Amino acid sequence: MSLLLPPLHVPADQGKPVFLVGDTYTTLISSNETNGELSLVEAVVPADAGPPPHTHHGESETFILMDGHLTIEAGDDQYEVEPGGVVYVPKGVRHSFRNSSGTKPARMYFLYTPGGMDGMFQEIGTPGLRGIVGPPLTEADVTAMAAVAGKYNYTFD
């Protein structure tokens, strides 16, 4: 028996956006839609913002920068990423990123392999609007991220 998946098209104005930690995360392709093979999330991150160092223990993460400028630290390396740049971070590697654009939001895609991290954004984010900067970071966001870290197999380092 074959469990072939159908092709999937996500129009530019679609996806499942949520606001979380001052960012906007839009799930474009969920793990459920790919039988866990991958998930694809668009992120809009305000200037001079980004997560603290963390490690994904169950999936690799690929960053694809569309707009803005990022500084990505992965392991012992640091990358200055311009639009069109791509950085691959294997699972188990400590990493972080910062939008170093100055005053502009950065827009990027996160490709997770295998999929699954998309569930975290949907579980703890609040309904959002795709493509815009979200409301400022709150302590509730930080608490929520820490509360689900074990479930989604990541640690803050």
C-alpha positions, 0 to 999 in steps of 0.5 A, spaced: 500 500 500 502 506 498 501 513 502 502 518 496 501 525 498 498 530 493 502 536 491 501 542 495 500 549 493 500 555 498 498 562 495 502 568 497 496 570 502 495 564 505 498 560 511 497 559 518 500 566 521 501 567 529 504 572 533 509 569 538 515 573 542 515 579 538 515 575 531 510 573 526 510 565 524 506 563 518 506 555 517 506 554 510 507 547 510 506 543 516 509 536 518 502 533 518 501 535 511 508 531 509 507 525 513 512 528 518 518 529 512 518 536 513 515 543 515 516 550 512 515 556 516 515 563 514 518 568 520 518 576 520 523 578 525 523 585 528 530 589 527 535 587 532 531 581 535 532 574 535 532 568 539 537 566 545 542 560 543 538 554 543 539 547 540 534 542 536 535 535 538 530 532 533 530 536 527 535 540 522 533 547 521 535 551 514 534 558 514 533 562 507 533 569 508 528 573 503 529 580 506 533 584 511 540 582 514 541 576 519 547 574 523 547 567 525 551 563 530 551 556 529 556 552 533 563 555 533 561 559 526 558 566 525 555 568 518 553 574 515 547 573 511 544 577 505 537 576 502 538 570 498 543 567 503 542 560 506 544 557 512 543 549 514 544 547 521 544 540 523 540 537 529 544 537 535 548 544 533 547 550 538 545 556 534 541 563 534 540 569 530 539 576 530 536 581 525 542 586 524 538 590 519 538 596 523 531 598 522 527 593 518 524 587 519 527 581 516 523 575 513 526 568 512 523 561 511 525 556 516 525 549 513 525 543 518 527 536 517 524 532 519 518 536 520 514 538 527 517 544 530 511 548 526 507 545 531 510 549 537 508 556 533 501 554 532 500 551 539 503 557 543 502 563 538 496 567 538 492 568 531 496 573 527 497 576 520 502 574 515 508 578 513 507 584 518 511 585 525 508 582 531 506 585 537 512 586 542 515 580 546 511 578 553 513 574 559 508 570 557 511 568 550 517 566 554 514 562 559 510 558 554 516 557 550 520 554 556 513 550 558 513 546 551 521 545 550 521 538 552 515 536 548 518 539 541 525 537 543 529 543 544 533 546 549 535 553 551 543 553 552 
